[in-house]
Amino acid sequence: MENVMAGKIAFSEKAIEQMNRGTQSHALTSVKARWTWFLLGSISLFFGAMIFWGFYGSMVESVTGVGITLLSGGVHPIIAGGNGKLSHLNIQAGAEVTSEQIIGQIYNPEMLFNVRKLESEYNLLRSEVEFLKQGTERLTAQKLEMDREKKKHLERLTAQQEKSRKRAADIVDIYSRLTNVGAASKVSYYQTLDQMVQTESSFLSTLFQSMETDISQQDRIWQQEQKLLELKQQLEQKKQDLDLAQKLYREAYWITPDFDGQVLEVFKEEGAFVQNGEKIALVASSLDEGMYLAAFVPPDKGKKIRNGMSAFFSPAAAPAAEYGYLKCVVREVSKVPVNAETVQAELMNASLTQMIAGQSAVIRVVLEILPDPKSPSGYRWTSRKGYPRKIVNGMLGEVIINTSYRAPASYVIPALRELMNRKQVKKKPSDE
């Protein structure tokens, strides 16, 4: 025990002696120096990188909102044009319709009775016109036939009258000679002259009667033609009234879409009563016409948005963690906030409008979805794969719009922040 204690004391005395002389371990000093310089270098590099990033790096300021994909051709309602009962309705959700297709009919007995009445009146008037036209044609044909026969009769009568005149002239000449020589009495001579006058008078009377008959027939024909003309005018007016009534009836009570597309929703069933202006169904335009993204953001955030800013859309059906974001570009920003009625007019859905806008006004932003023909969805995504299915109308999701890029140091240095804000202001006109 004493030997052990003696060794420790000896070692301690030796160490104290070396320390007093100023001699230390070279190995220990070398290790400490290397760690000190490495630590100082790392700290300097870190602070240098932070300073470089603070002045030359960038942080993104963004605005978020609710977005929904909408067809460029829009969604259009099929509206009832009149009051009545849906007697026919042959459409259902998902069906394709065309602008020339009759998809249903509204039964209104009063309007139908008016159309049928006009049709009956028109048909009756047309029959009268046709009957009078045929009668006039027959009367004209009879007059022409009588004129031909009368002409032949007058020609024969004129020829006979000419022969009678010659014979009477010869007889008068004979009687004149006989009377001069006393072979015949003057009474017979004057009787012969009187017969000649009577014959001429009878011929002239026949001509006058023929002329009167012509005038009477011509007057009858003229009256027939006048009546026919009046009936034709009435018929034409009735035809216009009927065409207008039928046109109004077709437009109001024959249900036809004004465009081609696909039926999204049917609000009424066959047999239901509808009123003028009431929605019967919704029809979406074709996907071939393209699609856009409508975003709605609060007014205080929307004033930062400008045309040309980049944006990203994450549909609820395609989570960003799995598929990334759709790439978009801002194309239009409303100058003033829009109310719920304006939003509903675009979305055609009251419940959806209530969920997006509520009762407050919002800024409406129209974004172009960047296309990518190689992508299954037809649009460009931030991830390599993207969403494997088509982007369709009415997909809701979150919209992120990048409004500015600023150096991190501008958030802590007021002067640099003011300088960055000035640069942003100068860029705004070019963005627009």
Secondary structure, DSSP 4 states (H G I P E B T S, - for coil): -HHHHHHHHHHHHHHHHHHHHT---HHHHHHHHHHHHHHHHHHHHHHHHHHHHHHH--EEEEEEEEEEEEETT-EEEEE--SSEEEEEE---TT-EE-TT---EEEE-HHHHHHHHHHHHHHHHHHHHHHHHHHHHHHHHHHHHHHHHHHHHHHHHHHHHHHHHHHHHHHHHHHHHHHHHHTSS-HHHHHHHHHHHHHHHHHHHHHHHHHHHHHHHHHHHHHHHHHHHHHHHHHHHHHHHHHHHHHHHHHHHHEE--SS-EEEEEE---TT-EE-TT-EEEEEEPPGGG-EEEEEEE-HHHHTT--TT-EEEEEETTS-HHHH--EEEEEEEE-SS-B-HHHHHHHH--HHHHHHHTTTS-BEEEEEEEPB-TTSTTSB-BSSSS--SS---TT-EEEEEEEEEEE-GGGGT-HHHHHHHHHHHHHHHHHH-
